[in-house]
Amino acid sequence: MARILRDEEAIRQWTEARGGAPVMMEVPEPGGGTSPLLQLTFDQHALNADHNEGADRPVPGFTLAEWGEWMAALRRQDLVLVVDDDLDQGRQIDYRFMSSSEAQSLDLDGGT
């Protein structure tokens, strides 16, 4: 069943419990400037450079982000995280971002 995570600590705990980490990519905006594109990565192979325990390497185009920076961008963009842990569907990690206003109109379990 899908649920909405609004609380920063709940988002962090959900992500880290699945071996995930926050990543960001700066994308150009029309008229100049950039804005961060947020994502979570759960691919440990993508995080380990050259199959060793050396420096981390993010998914192509994205860079690993500190939780504080990532959460600040999430708040600025007025987003929440919608997660679904329904293992019967064969998905172990299923999430998407949604605007806070759109999330308020949904009747999903949770709201952490």
Residue frames as qw, qx, qy, qz and C-alpha x, y, z in Angstrom:
[[0.000, 0.888, 0.459, 0.000, 0.00, 0.00, 0.00],
 [0.394, 0.513, -0.023, 0.762, 1.29, 3.44, -0.91],
 [0.407, -0.791, -0.338, 0.308, 1.98, 6.01, 1.79],
 [0.279, 0.855, -0.031, 0.436, 3.20, 9.57, 1.78],
 [0.684, -0.358, -0.230, 0.592, 6.38, 10.52, 3.62],
 [0.095, 0.930, 0.091, 0.343, 6.62, 14.21, 4.50],
 [0.563, -0.801, 0.197, 0.060, 8.84, 14.11, 7.57],
 [0.354, 0.764, -0.539, 0.011, 12.54, 14.41, 6.78],
 [0.315, -0.440, 0.817, -0.199, 13.57, 11.78, 9.31],
 [0.794, 0.201, 0.511, -0.260, 10.97, 9.32, 7.97],
 [0.689, 0.696, -0.163, -0.119, 12.27, 9.84, 4.40],
 [0.122, 0.701, -0.693, 0.113, 15.85, 9.32, 5.51],
 [0.528, -0.246, 0.769, -0.263, 15.03, 6.21, 7.55],
 [0.841, 0.384, 0.293, -0.245, 12.97, 4.67, 4.73],
 [0.578, 0.743, -0.335, -0.036, 15.78, 5.29, 2.23],
 [0.005, 0.633, -0.749, 0.197, 18.66, 4.13, 4.43],
 [0.711, -0.124, 0.618, -0.310, 16.76, 1.02, 5.54],
 [0.864, 0.444, 0.229, -0.058, 16.87, -0.04, 1.89],
 [0.712, -0.176, 0.304, 0.607, 20.53, 0.80, 1.42],
 [0.387, 0.774, 0.336, 0.372, 19.75, 4.01, -0.42],
 [0.402, -0.376, -0.049, 0.834, 21.37, 7.41, -0.62],
 [0.286, 0.863, 0.264, -0.322, 20.30, 10.85, -1.90],
 [0.507, 0.006, 0.428, 0.748, 21.61, 12.06, -5.26],
 [0.229, 0.830, 0.225, -0.456, 21.09, 15.28, -7.21],
 [0.530, 0.213, 0.442, 0.692, 21.74, 16.67, -10.67],
 [0.067, 0.598, 0.087, -0.794, 21.67, 20.36, -11.56],
 [0.434, 0.467, 0.675, 0.371, 19.51, 20.86, -14.66],
 [0.112, 0.023, 0.156, 0.981, 19.25, 24.06, -16.69],
 [0.207, 0.640, 0.611, -0.417, 16.13, 26.17, -16.35],
 [0.370, 0.682, 0.424, 0.468, 14.57, 28.15, -19.18],
 [0.036, -0.957, -0.048, -0.284, 15.94, 31.66, -19.08],
 [0.309, 0.595, -0.563, 0.483, 19.15, 30.68, -17.29],
 [0.458, -0.475, 0.555, -0.506, 20.12, 29.26, -13.98],
 [0.454, 0.069, -0.885, -0.078, 19.77, 25.71, -12.75],
 [0.681, -0.393, 0.229, -0.574, 17.61, 23.75, -10.36],
 [0.162, -0.338, 0.922, -0.099, 18.31, 20.45, -8.63],
 [0.781, -0.006, -0.450, -0.434, 16.75, 17.26, -9.91],
 [0.464, -0.445, 0.659, -0.391, 16.30, 14.95, -6.93],
 [0.819, 0.118, -0.517, -0.218, 16.62, 11.18, -6.95],
 [0.670, -0.521, 0.502, -0.167, 17.45, 8.33, -4.63],
 [0.571, 0.446, -0.676, -0.132, 19.89, 5.60, -5.55],
 [0.837, -0.343, 0.339, -0.256, 19.72, 2.08, -4.24],
 [0.893, 0.399, -0.176, 0.115, 22.33, 0.60, -6.59],
 [0.625, -0.697, 0.269, 0.226, 25.36, -0.18, -4.45],
 [0.760, 0.160, 0.352, 0.522, 27.34, -1.14, -7.57],
 [0.296, 0.804, 0.191, 0.478, 26.84, 2.40, -8.86],
 [0.365, -0.921, 0.077, -0.114, 28.06, 3.82, -5.58],
 [0.726, -0.489, 0.374, 0.307, 31.34, 1.87, -5.47],
 [0.381, 0.811, -0.364, -0.253, 34.03, 3.00, -7.87],
 [0.430, 0.540, -0.722, -0.054, 36.00, 0.31, -9.67],
 [0.861, -0.194, -0.453, -0.128, 34.50, -2.55, -7.63],
 [0.516, 0.061, -0.585, 0.623, 36.36, -1.52, -4.51],
 [0.350, -0.734, -0.515, 0.271, 35.67, 0.30, -1.31],
 [0.377, -0.005, 0.052, 0.925, 37.17, 3.51, -2.65],
 [0.152, 0.217, 0.096, -0.959, 35.49, 6.79, -3.44],
 [0.458, 0.492, 0.691, -0.268, 31.79, 6.73, -4.23],
 [0.003, -0.071, 0.553, 0.830, 30.57, 7.24, -7.76],
 [0.489, 0.340, 0.461, -0.658, 26.89, 8.16, -8.30],
 [0.608, 0.501, 0.611, 0.078, 24.55, 7.13, -11.07],
 [0.424, 0.189, 0.355, 0.811, 25.58, 8.87, -14.36],
 [0.026, -0.616, -0.302, -0.727, 24.69, 12.55, -14.30],
 [0.574, -0.761, -0.175, -0.246, 23.90, 12.56, -10.59],
 [0.311, 0.449, -0.616, 0.567, 26.17, 13.31, -7.68],
 [0.511, -0.416, -0.697, 0.283, 25.86, 12.05, -4.15],
 [0.139, -0.680, -0.016, -0.719, 24.30, 14.69, -1.92],
 [0.078, 0.040, -0.727, 0.681, 24.32, 15.37, 1.78],
 [0.105, -0.557, -0.823, 0.033, 20.96, 14.74, 3.38],
 [0.080, -0.642, -0.318, 0.693, 20.64, 18.35, 4.55],
 [0.051, 0.341, -0.416, -0.842, 21.22, 19.77, 1.06],
 [0.121, -0.189, -0.881, -0.415, 18.87, 17.20, -0.52],
 [0.114, -0.602, -0.745, 0.264, 16.10, 17.83, 2.03],
 [0.016, -0.560, -0.083, 0.824, 16.42, 21.61, 1.55],
 [0.136, 0.146, -0.619, -0.760, 15.90, 21.15, -2.20],
 [0.144, -0.383, -0.905, -0.115, 12.90, 18.87, -1.50],
 [0.074, -0.652, -0.521, 0.546, 11.34, 21.60, 0.69],
 [0.024, 0.440, -0.213, -0.872, 12.09, 24.38, -1.85],
 [0.216, 0.012, -0.742, -0.635, 10.34, 22.35, -4.55],
 [0.595, -0.073, 0.313, -0.737, 7.44, 21.59, -2.16],
 [0.662, 0.160, -0.676, -0.282, 7.69, 17.84, -2.75],
 [0.713, -0.360, 0.499, -0.337, 6.85, 14.75, -0.72],
 [0.138, 0.321, -0.917, -0.194, 7.94, 11.14, -1.20],
 [0.853, -0.005, 0.069, -0.517, 5.31, 8.53, -2.03],
 [0.006, 0.405, -0.914, -0.007, 6.51, 5.01, -1.23],
 [0.890, -0.008, -0.108, -0.442, 5.05, 1.55, -1.78],
 [0.161, -0.479, 0.854, -0.126, 6.47, -1.45, 0.04],
 [0.878, 0.122, 0.209, -0.414, 4.07, -3.98, -1.48],
 [0.206, -0.464, 0.829, 0.233, 6.41, -6.93, -2.01],
 [0.655, 0.305, 0.680, -0.127, 3.58, -8.99, -3.54],
 [0.541, 0.812, 0.046, -0.215, 3.96, -6.87, -6.66],
 [0.876, 0.180, 0.079, 0.440, 7.61, -7.92, -6.99],
 [0.250, 0.770, -0.126, 0.573, 8.87, -4.41, -6.24],
 [0.657, -0.358, -0.439, 0.497, 11.14, -4.06, -3.27],
 [0.233, -0.432, -0.102, 0.865, 11.82, -0.36, -3.71],
 [0.170, 0.608, 0.590, 0.503, 9.08, 1.70, -5.28],
 [0.182, -0.640, -0.307, 0.680, 8.89, 5.46, -4.80],
 [0.313, 0.593, 0.383, 0.636, 8.00, 8.67, -6.59],
 [0.142, -0.199, -0.253, 0.936, 7.97, 12.38, -5.87],
 [0.022, -0.695, -0.652, -0.303, 4.76, 14.35, -5.75],
 [0.005, -0.476, 0.099, -0.874, 3.87, 17.95, -5.03],
 [0.010, 0.102, 0.741, -0.664, 2.55, 18.57, -1.52],
 [0.487, 0.194, 0.097, -0.846, -0.69, 19.97, -2.90],
 [0.653, 0.145, -0.612, -0.421, -1.26, 16.90, -5.08],
 [0.342, 0.029, -0.891, 0.298, -0.50, 14.62, -2.12],
 [0.239, 0.079, 0.522, -0.815, -3.11, 16.40, 0.02],
 [0.648, 0.169, -0.162, -0.724, -5.79, 15.50, -2.53],
 [0.598, 0.129, -0.780, -0.133, -4.96, 11.78, -2.33],
 [0.759, -0.471, 0.182, -0.411, -6.30, 9.41, 0.28],
 [0.694, 0.320, -0.620, 0.179, -3.16, 7.38, 1.02],
 [0.802, -0.531, -0.242, 0.127, -2.27, 5.60, 4.21],
 [0.680, -0.092, -0.140, 0.714, 0.39, 7.25, 6.29],
 [0.035, 0.928, 0.132, 0.346, 1.40, 10.84, 6.05],
 [0.739, -0.486, -0.088, 0.458, 4.54, 10.61, 8.06]]
